[in-house]
Amino acid sequence: MARRDKINYYLDIAEVVGERSTCLRRRYGAVLVSSDRIVSTGFNGSPRGRKNCCDEGVCYRKKLGVPSGERYELCRSIHAEANCILSANREDMAGATLYLAAMSAESGELVPNTEPCLMCKRLIINAGISSVIVRETRDTYRCFDTVKWVEQDDFSEVMPRGYSG
């Protein structure tokens, strides 16, 4: 019997963590690993004690027709990456790898081309996490080096076209 490779092992765990998600659109699961040890996990869901979308039976962003990836301030949830970072010690995050998996809440299928949003990228950079590995299919994934995110400086991506400051 062949053993599961370590990256997909952690991505499998991220998928299972995502099953705890309370979002009606996407179920994200994140696992933070340092020195081959799981440091923390996180899924997307409402802050502790607040109502969850799955309990309310409504996604306000979906109800308002907000496209995926926009207007996160209208969402009840905290992203999986942020919850994972909130649950970890600073010392454990430096140089760690964050594993991320996203599934459609409706179909349960993996969501291709997933990556952290701009705010989560900033949190990941500030936490000192060195890489992010995102599941594409059951056996494939994409790797992101957070140093490249620092070098790319995403601020220009969010400014209106023609803005000269």
PyMOL commands that place a pseudoatom at each C-alpha (Angstrom):
pseudoatom trace, name=CA, resn=MET, resi=1, chain=A, elem=C, hetatm=0, pos=[0.000, 0.000, 0.000]
pseudoatom trace, name=CA, resn=ALA, resi=2, chain=A, elem=C, hetatm=0, pos=[1.390, 3.389, -1.018]
pseudoatom trace, name=CA, resn=ARG, resi=3, chain=A, elem=C, hetatm=0, pos=[1.533, 6.102, 1.614]
pseudoatom trace, name=CA, resn=ARG, resi=4, chain=A, elem=C, hetatm=0, pos=[-0.080, 9.449, 0.938]
pseudoatom trace, name=CA, resn=ASP, resi=5, chain=A, elem=C, hetatm=0, pos=[2.541, 12.127, 0.289]
pseudoatom trace, name=CA, resn=LYS, resi=6, chain=A, elem=C, hetatm=0, pos=[2.902, 14.609, 3.121]
pseudoatom trace, name=CA, resn=ILE, resi=7, chain=A, elem=C, hetatm=0, pos=[1.585, 17.685, 1.273]
pseudoatom trace, name=CA, resn=ASN, resi=8, chain=A, elem=C, hetatm=0, pos=[-1.632, 15.931, 0.262]
pseudoatom trace, name=CA, resn=TYR, resi=9, chain=A, elem=C, hetatm=0, pos=[-1.908, 14.506, 3.772]
pseudoatom trace, name=CA, resn=TYR, resi=10, chain=A, elem=C, hetatm=0, pos=[-2.045, 18.038, 5.199]
pseudoatom trace, name=CA, resn=LEU, resi=11, chain=A, elem=C, hetatm=0, pos=[-4.380, 19.149, 2.405]
pseudoatom trace, name=CA, resn=ASP, resi=12, chain=A, elem=C, hetatm=0, pos=[-6.669, 16.197, 3.243]
pseudoatom trace, name=CA, resn=ILE, resi=13, chain=A, elem=C, hetatm=0, pos=[-6.778, 17.466, 6.819]
pseudoatom trace, name=CA, resn=ALA, resi=14, chain=A, elem=C, hetatm=0, pos=[-7.539, 20.993, 5.570]
pseudoatom trace, name=CA, resn=GLU, resi=15, chain=A, elem=C, hetatm=0, pos=[-10.505, 19.585, 3.622]
pseudoatom trace, name=CA, resn=VAL, resi=16, chain=A, elem=C, hetatm=0, pos=[-11.850, 17.877, 6.739]
pseudoatom trace, name=CA, resn=VAL, resi=17, chain=A, elem=C, hetatm=0, pos=[-11.392, 21.096, 8.743]
pseudoatom trace, name=CA, resn=GLY, resi=18, chain=A, elem=C, hetatm=0, pos=[-13.411, 22.877, 6.038]
pseudoatom trace, name=CA, resn=GLU, resi=19, chain=A, elem=C, hetatm=0, pos=[-16.347, 20.598, 6.795]
pseudoatom trace, name=CA, resn=ARG, resi=20, chain=A, elem=C, hetatm=0, pos=[-16.844, 22.685, 9.964]
pseudoatom trace, name=CA, resn=SER, resi=21, chain=A, elem=C, hetatm=0, pos=[-17.432, 25.813, 7.853]
pseudoatom trace, name=CA, resn=THR, resi=22, chain=A, elem=C, hetatm=0, pos=[-20.718, 27.626, 8.382]
pseudoatom trace, name=CA, resn=CYS, resi=23, chain=A, elem=C, hetatm=0, pos=[-20.666, 29.413, 5.000]
pseudoatom trace, name=CA, resn=LEU, resi=24, chain=A, elem=C, hetatm=0, pos=[-23.384, 28.721, 2.439]
pseudoatom trace, name=CA, resn=ARG, resi=25, chain=A, elem=C, hetatm=0, pos=[-21.110, 29.517, -0.540]
pseudoatom trace, name=CA, resn=ARG, resi=26, chain=A, elem=C, hetatm=0, pos=[-17.672, 28.060, 0.091]
pseudoatom trace, name=CA, resn=ARG, resi=27, chain=A, elem=C, hetatm=0, pos=[-16.193, 25.790, 2.736]
pseudoatom trace, name=CA, resn=TYR, resi=28, chain=A, elem=C, hetatm=0, pos=[-12.569, 26.648, 3.424]
pseudoatom trace, name=CA, resn=GLY, resi=29, chain=A, elem=C, hetatm=0, pos=[-10.248, 24.737, 5.692]
pseudoatom trace, name=CA, resn=ALA, resi=30, chain=A, elem=C, hetatm=0, pos=[-6.746, 25.784, 6.698]
pseudoatom trace, name=CA, resn=VAL, resi=31, chain=A, elem=C, hetatm=0, pos=[-3.983, 23.929, 8.508]
pseudoatom trace, name=CA, resn=LEU, resi=32, chain=A, elem=C, hetatm=0, pos=[-0.809, 25.611, 9.752]
pseudoatom trace, name=CA, resn=VAL, resi=33, chain=A, elem=C, hetatm=0, pos=[2.233, 23.340, 9.940]
pseudoatom trace, name=CA, resn=SER, resi=34, chain=A, elem=C, hetatm=0, pos=[5.629, 24.131, 11.436]
pseudoatom trace, name=CA, resn=SER, resi=35, chain=A, elem=C, hetatm=0, pos=[8.507, 21.638, 11.606]
pseudoatom trace, name=CA, resn=ASP, resi=36, chain=A, elem=C, hetatm=0, pos=[6.149, 18.869, 10.477]
pseudoatom trace, name=CA, resn=ARG, resi=37, chain=A, elem=C, hetatm=0, pos=[3.775, 19.564, 13.372]
pseudoatom trace, name=CA, resn=ILE, resi=38, chain=A, elem=C, hetatm=0, pos=[0.222, 20.865, 13.091]
pseudoatom trace, name=CA, resn=VAL, resi=39, chain=A, elem=C, hetatm=0, pos=[0.145, 24.175, 14.938]
pseudoatom trace, name=CA, resn=SER, resi=40, chain=A, elem=C, hetatm=0, pos=[-3.450, 25.242, 14.333]
pseudoatom trace, name=CA, resn=THR, resi=41, chain=A, elem=C, hetatm=0, pos=[-6.472, 24.849, 12.096]
pseudoatom trace, name=CA, resn=GLY, resi=42, chain=A, elem=C, hetatm=0, pos=[-9.182, 27.211, 10.930]
pseudoatom trace, name=CA, resn=PHE, resi=43, chain=A, elem=C, hetatm=0, pos=[-12.365, 27.242, 8.881]
pseudoatom trace, name=CA, resn=ASN, resi=44, chain=A, elem=C, hetatm=0, pos=[-14.517, 30.093, 7.622]
pseudoatom trace, name=CA, resn=GLY, resi=45, chain=A, elem=C, hetatm=0, pos=[-17.367, 30.971, 9.927]
pseudoatom trace, name=CA, resn=SER, resi=46, chain=A, elem=C, hetatm=0, pos=[-18.970, 33.694, 12.012]
pseudoatom trace, name=CA, resn=PRO, resi=47, chain=A, elem=C, hetatm=0, pos=[-17.214, 35.071, 15.086]
pseudoatom trace, name=CA, resn=ARG, resi=48, chain=A, elem=C, hetatm=0, pos=[-17.805, 33.089, 18.275]
pseudoatom trace, name=CA, resn=GLY, resi=49, chain=A, elem=C, hetatm=0, pos=[-21.264, 33.635, 19.690]
pseudoatom trace, name=CA, resn=ARG, resi=50, chain=A, elem=C, hetatm=0, pos=[-22.674, 35.276, 16.552]
pseudoatom trace, name=CA, resn=LYS, resi=51, chain=A, elem=C, hetatm=0, pos=[-25.239, 33.712, 14.246]
pseudoatom trace, name=CA, resn=ASN, resi=52, chain=A, elem=C, hetatm=0, pos=[-23.904, 31.607, 11.390]
pseudoatom trace, name=CA, resn=CYS, resi=53, chain=A, elem=C, hetatm=0, pos=[-25.161, 31.844, 7.819]
pseudoatom trace, name=CA, resn=CYS, resi=54, chain=A, elem=C, hetatm=0, pos=[-25.998, 28.131, 7.866]
pseudoatom trace, name=CA, resn=ASP, resi=55, chain=A, elem=C, hetatm=0, pos=[-28.191, 28.718, 10.928]
pseudoatom trace, name=CA, resn=GLU, resi=56, chain=A, elem=C, hetatm=0, pos=[-29.781, 31.832, 9.418]
pseudoatom trace, name=CA, resn=GLY, resi=57, chain=A, elem=C, hetatm=0, pos=[-30.324, 30.023, 6.131]
pseudoatom trace, name=CA, resn=VAL, resi=58, chain=A, elem=C, hetatm=0, pos=[-29.176, 33.018, 4.111]
pseudoatom trace, name=CA, resn=CYS, resi=59, chain=A, elem=C, hetatm=0, pos=[-25.960, 34.338, 2.610]
pseudoatom trace, name=CA, resn=TYR, resi=60, chain=A, elem=C, hetatm=0, pos=[-26.356, 38.091, 2.439]
pseudoatom trace, name=CA, resn=ARG, resi=61, chain=A, elem=C, hetatm=0, pos=[-23.687, 38.480, -0.239]
pseudoatom trace, name=CA, resn=LYS, resi=62, chain=A, elem=C, hetatm=0, pos=[-25.439, 35.904, -2.399]
pseudoatom trace, name=CA, resn=LYS, resi=63, chain=A, elem=C, hetatm=0, pos=[-28.831, 37.498, -1.721]
pseudoatom trace, name=CA, resn=LEU, resi=64, chain=A, elem=C, hetatm=0, pos=[-27.430, 40.881, -2.809]
pseudoatom trace, name=CA, resn=GLY, resi=65, chain=A, elem=C, hetatm=0, pos=[-25.811, 39.378, -5.922]
pseudoatom trace, name=CA, resn=VAL, resi=66, chain=A, elem=C, hetatm=0, pos=[-22.269, 40.179, -4.800]
pseudoatom trace, name=CA, resn=PRO, resi=67, chain=A, elem=C, hetatm=0, pos=[-19.727, 38.337, -6.977]
pseudoatom trace, name=CA, resn=SER, resi=68, chain=A, elem=C, hetatm=0, pos=[-17.283, 35.952, -5.344]
pseudoatom trace, name=CA, resn=GLY, resi=69, chain=A, elem=C, hetatm=0, pos=[-14.182, 37.759, -4.104]
pseudoatom trace, name=CA, resn=GLU, resi=70, chain=A, elem=C, hetatm=0, pos=[-15.863, 41.134, -3.580]
pseudoatom trace, name=CA, resn=ARG, resi=71, chain=A, elem=C, hetatm=0, pos=[-17.389, 43.108, -0.690]
pseudoatom trace, name=CA, resn=TYR, resi=72, chain=A, elem=C, hetatm=0, pos=[-16.165, 40.904, 2.134]
pseudoatom trace, name=CA, resn=GLU, resi=73, chain=A, elem=C, hetatm=0, pos=[-17.428, 43.466, 4.641]
pseudoatom trace, name=CA, resn=LEU, resi=74, chain=A, elem=C, hetatm=0, pos=[-20.935, 42.175, 3.867]
pseudoatom trace, name=CA, resn=CYS, resi=75, chain=A, elem=C, hetatm=0, pos=[-19.946, 38.652, 4.906]
pseudoatom trace, name=CA, resn=ARG, resi=76, chain=A, elem=C, hetatm=0, pos=[-20.634, 37.304, 8.414]
pseudoatom trace, name=CA, resn=SER, resi=77, chain=A, elem=C, hetatm=0, pos=[-17.605, 35.017, 8.314]
pseudoatom trace, name=CA, resn=ILE, resi=78, chain=A, elem=C, hetatm=0, pos=[-13.977, 35.243, 9.262]
pseudoatom trace, name=CA, resn=HIS, resi=79, chain=A, elem=C, hetatm=0, pos=[-11.803, 33.541, 6.663]
pseudoatom trace, name=CA, resn=ALA, resi=80, chain=A, elem=C, hetatm=0, pos=[-10.196, 30.175, 7.401]
pseudoatom trace, name=CA, resn=GLU, resi=81, chain=A, elem=C, hetatm=0, pos=[-6.690, 31.593, 7.058]
pseudoatom trace, name=CA, resn=ALA, resi=82, chain=A, elem=C, hetatm=0, pos=[-7.441, 34.346, 9.594]
pseudoatom trace, name=CA, resn=ASN, resi=83, chain=A, elem=C, hetatm=0, pos=[-8.990, 31.887, 12.055]
pseudoatom trace, name=CA, resn=CYS, resi=84, chain=A, elem=C, hetatm=0, pos=[-5.962, 29.620, 11.674]
pseudoatom trace, name=CA, resn=ILE, resi=85, chain=A, elem=C, hetatm=0, pos=[-3.598, 32.521, 12.398]
pseudoatom trace, name=CA, resn=LEU, resi=86, chain=A, elem=C, hetatm=0, pos=[-5.692, 33.656, 15.377]
pseudoatom trace, name=CA, resn=SER, resi=87, chain=A, elem=C, hetatm=0, pos=[-5.357, 30.168, 16.892]
pseudoatom trace, name=CA, resn=ALA, resi=88, chain=A, elem=C, hetatm=0, pos=[-1.563, 29.978, 16.596]
pseudoatom trace, name=CA, resn=ASN, resi=89, chain=A, elem=C, hetatm=0, pos=[1.324, 31.340, 18.642]
pseudoatom trace, name=CA, resn=ARG, resi=90, chain=A, elem=C, hetatm=0, pos=[3.524, 33.895, 16.888]
pseudoatom trace, name=CA, resn=GLU, resi=91, chain=A, elem=C, hetatm=0, pos=[6.627, 31.765, 17.481]
pseudoatom trace, name=CA, resn=ASP, resi=92, chain=A, elem=C, hetatm=0, pos=[5.031, 28.800, 15.717]
pseudoatom trace, name=CA, resn=MET, resi=93, chain=A, elem=C, hetatm=0, pos=[4.062, 30.797, 12.620]
pseudoatom trace, name=CA, resn=ALA, resi=94, chain=A, elem=C, hetatm=0, pos=[7.517, 32.067, 11.637]
pseudoatom trace, name=CA, resn=GLY, resi=95, chain=A, elem=C, hetatm=0, pos=[8.623, 29.984, 8.657]
pseudoatom trace, name=CA, resn=ALA, resi=96, chain=A, elem=C, hetatm=0, pos=[5.516, 27.771, 8.759]
pseudoatom trace, name=CA, resn=THR, resi=97, chain=A, elem=C, hetatm=0, pos=[3.418, 26.517, 5.851]
pseudoatom trace, name=CA, resn=LEU, resi=98, chain=A, elem=C, hetatm=0, pos=[-0.313, 27.108, 5.588]
pseudoatom trace, name=CA, resn=TYR, resi=99, chain=A, elem=C, hetatm=0, pos=[-2.337, 24.445, 3.734]
pseudoatom trace, name=CA, resn=LEU, resi=100, chain=A, elem=C, hetatm=0, pos=[-5.667, 25.573, 2.267]
pseudoatom trace, name=CA, resn=ALA, resi=101, chain=A, elem=C, hetatm=0, pos=[-8.574, 23.724, 0.666]
pseudoatom trace, name=CA, resn=ALA, resi=102, chain=A, elem=C, hetatm=0, pos=[-11.843, 25.177, -0.636]
pseudoatom trace, name=CA, resn=MET, resi=103, chain=A, elem=C, hetatm=0, pos=[-15.003, 23.278, -1.487]
pseudoatom trace, name=CA, resn=SER, resi=104, chain=A, elem=C, hetatm=0, pos=[-18.318, 24.438, -2.895]
pseudoatom trace, name=CA, resn=ALA, resi=105, chain=A, elem=C, hetatm=0, pos=[-20.893, 24.381, -0.100]
pseudoatom trace, name=CA, resn=GLU, resi=106, chain=A, elem=C, hetatm=0, pos=[-23.553, 23.247, -2.552]
pseudoatom trace, name=CA, resn=SER, resi=107, chain=A, elem=C, hetatm=0, pos=[-21.754, 20.498, -4.479]
pseudoatom trace, name=CA, resn=GLY, resi=108, chain=A, elem=C, hetatm=0, pos=[-18.883, 19.620, -2.150]
pseudoatom trace, name=CA, resn=GLU, resi=109, chain=A, elem=C, hetatm=0, pos=[-16.521, 19.793, -5.153]
pseudoatom trace, name=CA, resn=LEU, resi=110, chain=A, elem=C, hetatm=0, pos=[-13.104, 21.414, -4.825]
pseudoatom trace, name=CA, resn=VAL, resi=111, chain=A, elem=C, hetatm=0, pos=[-12.976, 25.009, -6.022]
pseudoatom trace, name=CA, resn=PRO, resi=112, chain=A, elem=C, hetatm=0, pos=[-10.148, 25.417, -8.564]
pseudoatom trace, name=CA, resn=ASN, resi=113, chain=A, elem=C, hetatm=0, pos=[-7.859, 28.459, -8.727]
pseudoatom trace, name=CA, resn=THR, resi=114, chain=A, elem=C, hetatm=0, pos=[-8.389, 29.276, -5.060]
pseudoatom trace, name=CA, resn=GLU, resi=115, chain=A, elem=C, hetatm=0, pos=[-5.957, 31.526, -3.266]
pseudoatom trace, name=CA, resn=PRO, resi=116, chain=A, elem=C, hetatm=0, pos=[-6.092, 33.741, -0.199]
pseudoatom trace, name=CA, resn=CYS, resi=117, chain=A, elem=C, hetatm=0, pos=[-7.780, 37.134, -0.616]
pseudoatom trace, name=CA, resn=LEU, resi=118, chain=A, elem=C, hetatm=0, pos=[-5.678, 40.304, -0.391]
pseudoatom trace, name=CA, resn=MET, resi=119, chain=A, elem=C, hetatm=0, pos=[-6.477, 40.810, 3.312]
pseudoatom trace, name=CA, resn=CYS, resi=120, chain=A, elem=C, hetatm=0, pos=[-5.573, 37.216, 4.189]
pseudoatom trace, name=CA, resn=LYS, resi=121, chain=A, elem=C, hetatm=0, pos=[-2.346, 37.523, 2.176]
pseudoatom trace, name=CA, resn=ARG, resi=122, chain=A, elem=C, hetatm=0, pos=[-1.433, 40.512, 4.335]
pseudoatom trace, name=CA, resn=LEU, resi=123, chain=A, elem=C, hetatm=0, pos=[-2.205, 38.582, 7.517]
pseudoatom trace, name=CA, resn=ILE, resi=124, chain=A, elem=C, hetatm=0, pos=[-0.144, 35.629, 6.292]
pseudoatom trace, name=CA, resn=ILE, resi=125, chain=A, elem=C, hetatm=0, pos=[2.807, 37.880, 5.456]
pseudoatom trace, name=CA, resn=ASN, resi=126, chain=A, elem=C, hetatm=0, pos=[2.655, 39.636, 8.832]
pseudoatom trace, name=CA, resn=ALA, resi=127, chain=A, elem=C, hetatm=0, pos=[2.388, 36.329, 10.703]
pseudoatom trace, name=CA, resn=GLY, resi=128, chain=A, elem=C, hetatm=0, pos=[5.729, 35.272, 9.187]
pseudoatom trace, name=CA, resn=ILE, resi=129, chain=A, elem=C, hetatm=0, pos=[4.294, 32.276, 7.321]
pseudoatom trace, name=CA, resn=SER, resi=130, chain=A, elem=C, hetatm=0, pos=[6.699, 31.400, 4.519]
pseudoatom trace, name=CA, resn=SER, resi=131, chain=A, elem=C, hetatm=0, pos=[4.504, 29.458, 2.114]
pseudoatom trace, name=CA, resn=VAL, resi=132, chain=A, elem=C, hetatm=0, pos=[0.914, 28.628, 1.281]
pseudoatom trace, name=CA, resn=ILE, resi=133, chain=A, elem=C, hetatm=0, pos=[-0.117, 25.425, -0.474]
pseudoatom trace, name=CA, resn=VAL, resi=134, chain=A, elem=C, hetatm=0, pos=[-3.584, 25.343, -2.015]
pseudoatom trace, name=CA, resn=ARG, resi=135, chain=A, elem=C, hetatm=0, pos=[-5.393, 22.221, -3.158]
pseudoatom trace, name=CA, resn=GLU, resi=136, chain=A, elem=C, hetatm=0, pos=[-6.463, 22.118, -6.816]
pseudoatom trace, name=CA, resn=THR, resi=137, chain=A, elem=C, hetatm=0, pos=[-7.597, 18.502, -7.173]
pseudoatom trace, name=CA, resn=ARG, resi=138, chain=A, elem=C, hetatm=0, pos=[-7.447, 15.440, -4.964]
pseudoatom trace, name=CA, resn=ASP, resi=139, chain=A, elem=C, hetatm=0, pos=[-3.754, 15.029, -5.813]
pseudoatom trace, name=CA, resn=THR, resi=140, chain=A, elem=C, hetatm=0, pos=[-2.572, 18.372, -7.206]
pseudoatom trace, name=CA, resn=TYR, resi=141, chain=A, elem=C, hetatm=0, pos=[-1.866, 21.705, -5.593]
pseudoatom trace, name=CA, resn=ARG, resi=142, chain=A, elem=C, hetatm=0, pos=[-0.294, 25.124, -6.121]
pseudoatom trace, name=CA, resn=CYS, resi=143, chain=A, elem=C, hetatm=0, pos=[2.452, 26.587, -3.955]
pseudoatom trace, name=CA, resn=PHE, resi=144, chain=A, elem=C, hetatm=0, pos=[2.855, 30.260, -3.103]
pseudoatom trace, name=CA, resn=ASP, resi=145, chain=A, elem=C, hetatm=0, pos=[6.020, 31.800, -1.681]
pseudoatom trace, name=CA, resn=THR, resi=146, chain=A, elem=C, hetatm=0, pos=[4.961, 34.683, 0.562]
pseudoatom trace, name=CA, resn=VAL, resi=147, chain=A, elem=C, hetatm=0, pos=[8.205, 36.559, -0.196]
pseudoatom trace, name=CA, resn=LYS, resi=148, chain=A, elem=C, hetatm=0, pos=[6.848, 37.009, -3.729]
pseudoatom trace, name=CA, resn=TRP, resi=149, chain=A, elem=C, hetatm=0, pos=[3.645, 38.485, -2.273]
pseudoatom trace, name=CA, resn=VAL, resi=150, chain=A, elem=C, hetatm=0, pos=[5.772, 41.035, -0.410]
pseudoatom trace, name=CA, resn=GLU, resi=151, chain=A, elem=C, hetatm=0, pos=[7.690, 41.875, -3.589]
pseudoatom trace, name=CA, resn=GLN, resi=152, chain=A, elem=C, hetatm=0, pos=[4.502, 42.171, -5.679]
pseudoatom trace, name=CA, resn=ASP, resi=153, chain=A, elem=C, hetatm=0, pos=[2.899, 44.697, -3.284]
pseudoatom trace, name=CA, resn=ASP, resi=154, chain=A, elem=C, hetatm=0, pos=[-0.817, 44.215, -3.967]
pseudoatom trace, name=CA, resn=PHE, resi=155, chain=A, elem=C, hetatm=0, pos=[-1.802, 47.804, -3.173]
pseudoatom trace, name=CA, resn=SER, resi=156, chain=A, elem=C, hetatm=0, pos=[-1.764, 48.839, -6.822]
pseudoatom trace, name=CA, resn=GLU, resi=157, chain=A, elem=C, hetatm=0, pos=[-4.310, 46.079, -7.549]
pseudoatom trace, name=CA, resn=VAL, resi=158, chain=A, elem=C, hetatm=0, pos=[-6.961, 47.672, -5.358]
pseudoatom trace, name=CA, resn=MET, resi=159, chain=A, elem=C, hetatm=0, pos=[-6.525, 51.302, -6.395]
pseudoatom trace, name=CA, resn=PRO, resi=160, chain=A, elem=C, hetatm=0, pos=[-8.867, 52.719, -9.045]
pseudoatom trace, name=CA, resn=ARG, resi=161, chain=A, elem=C, hetatm=0, pos=[-7.513, 52.858, -12.594]
pseudoatom trace, name=CA, resn=GLY, resi=162, chain=A, elem=C, hetatm=0, pos=[-5.848, 56.158, -13.356]
pseudoatom trace, name=CA, resn=TYR, resi=163, chain=A, elem=C, hetatm=0, pos=[-5.185, 56.948, -9.675]
pseudoatom trace, name=CA, resn=SER, resi=164, chain=A, elem=C, hetatm=0, pos=[-1.910, 58.828, -9.409]
pseudoatom trace, name=CA, resn=GLY, resi=165, chain=A, elem=C, hetatm=0, pos=[-1.994, 59.647, -5.692]
for i in range(1, 165): cmd.bond("trace and resi %d" % i, "trace and resi %d" % (i + 1))
show_as sticks, trace
zoom trace
